[in-house]
Amino acid sequence: MSRTAADLVRELERTRDETLRHFARDDRELARSYGPGKWSVKFILHHLADSEQILYERIGRTIAEPRPSIMVFQEALWARNLDYATLPLEISRGLYDSVRRAHIHYARKFYDSHGHLEFVHSEMGVRTLRQEFDKVADHNEHHLTQIRAALDGADPRP
C-alpha cells in the first residue's frame, strides 16, 4: 500500500515533534550512543538537520527543474568537516524545524500531483519525487530508532 499526501504529512509531523523534543535533552543524554563507535544523540540530531536540508534541495530541484542531476550526500564528511562536536545544537534545531515546515508544505502541495517527477542521483540512479518525500520521513524514523536505543540503555560516551 502506498502513502497518500495526508499519510506522509502525519508522519512528517510525528517525526518532527519527537525529534524536536530530543534537542532539549541534557548534555549527558546527548552524549549517549546506541552502540560502540556509533554517533551520539547530539551527532544524530546534527545529521538530521543537515539531511533535512539536503533532501529539501533535492525535492525543490526536482519540482523546479527538469530531471536534475544530484550528487550524493557524504554525511561522514559533513559531520567531520562541519565539526559536529562544537556546532551549537540550537543552530541545527532551528534549521531542522524550519526546513521540516517547508517539507510539510510541499508534501501537501506536490506529493500526489508531482510524485512522478524524476531526478538522477549520482549513486542510486533515477529516483522520483515521491520516493524522496518518503525518504524524508523514513530517514527520520530510522534515526529516531537509534536515538531511542541510545537513551534506553547505551552507556554515555566518555
C-alpha positions, 0 to 999 in steps of 0.5 A, a space after each residue: 500500500 502506498 502513502 497518500 499526501 495526508 499519510 506522509 504529512 502525519 508522519 512528517 509531523 510525528 517525526 518532527 515533534 519527537 525529534 524536536 523534543 530530543 534537542 532539549 535533552 541534557 548534555 549527558 543524554 546527548 552524549 549517549 550512543 546506541 552502540 560502540 563507535 556509533 554517533 551520539 544523540 547530539 551527532 544524530 540530531 546534527 545529521 538530521 538537520 543537515 539531511 533535512 536540508 539536503 533532501 529539501 534541495 533535492 525535492 525543490 530541484 526536482 519540482 523546479 527543474 527538469 530531471 536534475 542531476 544530484 550528487 550524493 550526500 557524504 554525511 561522514 564528511 559533513 559531520 567531520 568537516 562541519 565539526 559536529 562536536 562544537 556546532 551549537 545544537 540550537 543552530 541545527 534545531 532551528 534549521 531542522 524545524 524550519 526546513 521540516 515546515 517547508 517539507 510539510 508544505 510541499 508534501 501537501 502541495 506536490 506529493 500526489 500531483 508531482 510524485 512522478 517527477 524524476 531526478 538522477 542521483 549520482 549513486 542510486 540512479 533515477 529516483 522520483 519525487 515521491 520516493 524522496 518525500 518518503 525518504 524524508 520521513 523514513 530517514 527520520 524514523 530510522 534515526 529516531 530508532 537509534 536515538 531511542 536505543 541510545 537513551 534506553 540503555 547505551 552507556 554515555 560516551 566518555 
